[in-house]
Amino acid sequence: MTSAETVHRMIDELPPELRQEAVHYIEELARRKKKTAKKKFSLTWAGGLAHLKNSTTSVELQHKAREWRD
């Protein structure tokens, strides 16, 4: 018996008021799974300022970033 069949059988054995609660719980688990999948970190920005390498120092970039934040 597969795990899906086991879960289906277990839900069928519940009283009607608990079936809806079980379905709600499964939906919440699925929602949590989707949320964690969206949080993957990417480094697409890496090297984005490479064109400034020869004309700007890291200290100058830090000062400029502070200006942008303020």
C-alpha positions as CSV (number, residue, x, y, z in Angstrom):
1,M,0.0,0.0,0.0
2,T,1.4,3.4,-1.0
3,S,1.6,6.3,1.5
4,A,-1.1,8.1,-0.5
5,E,-3.4,5.1,-0.1
6,T,-2.6,4.9,3.6
7,V,-3.5,8.6,4.1
8,H,-6.7,8.3,2.1
9,R,-7.7,5.2,4.1
10,M,-7.0,7.0,7.4
11,I,-9.0,10.1,6.4
12,D,-11.9,7.9,5.3
13,E,-11.9,6.4,8.8
14,L,-12.2,9.7,10.5
15,P,-15.5,11.2,11.6
16,P,-16.8,13.9,9.2
17,E,-15.9,16.8,11.5
18,L,-12.3,15.6,11.7
19,R,-12.0,14.9,8.0
20,Q,-12.2,18.6,7.2
21,E,-9.6,19.3,9.8
22,A,-7.3,16.7,8.3
23,V,-7.7,18.2,4.8
24,H,-7.0,21.7,6.2
25,Y,-3.8,20.4,7.8
26,I,-2.6,18.8,4.6
27,E,-3.3,22.0,2.7
28,E,-1.3,24.0,5.3
29,L,1.6,21.6,4.9
30,A,1.5,22.0,1.1
31,R,1.5,25.8,1.6
32,R,4.5,25.7,3.9
33,K,6.3,23.6,1.3
34,K,5.7,26.2,-1.4
35,K,6.9,29.1,0.9
36,T,10.2,27.4,1.6
37,A,10.8,26.7,-2.0
38,K,10.4,30.4,-2.9
39,K,13.1,31.4,-0.4
40,K,16.1,30.0,-2.2
41,F,19.0,32.5,-2.3
42,S,20.5,33.4,-5.6
43,L,23.6,35.2,-6.5
44,T,22.4,36.8,-9.7
45,W,23.7,40.1,-8.6
46,A,27.3,38.9,-8.2
47,G,29.7,40.7,-10.5
48,G,27.1,43.4,-11.2
49,L,29.6,46.2,-10.5
50,A,32.5,44.6,-12.3
51,H,32.5,47.5,-14.8
52,L,33.5,49.9,-12.0
53,K,36.5,47.8,-10.9
54,N,39.1,50.0,-12.5
55,S,37.5,53.3,-11.8
56,T,36.1,53.1,-8.3
57,T,37.4,51.8,-5.0
58,S,35.5,49.7,-2.5
59,V,35.5,52.6,0.0
60,E,33.9,54.9,-2.6
61,L,31.2,52.3,-3.3
62,Q,30.5,52.0,0.4
63,H,30.0,55.8,0.6
64,K,27.8,55.7,-2.4
65,A,25.7,52.9,-0.9
66,R,25.3,54.9,2.3
67,E,24.0,57.8,0.2
68,W,21.5,55.6,-1.6
69,R,20.2,54.2,1.7
70,D,19.7,57.7,3.3
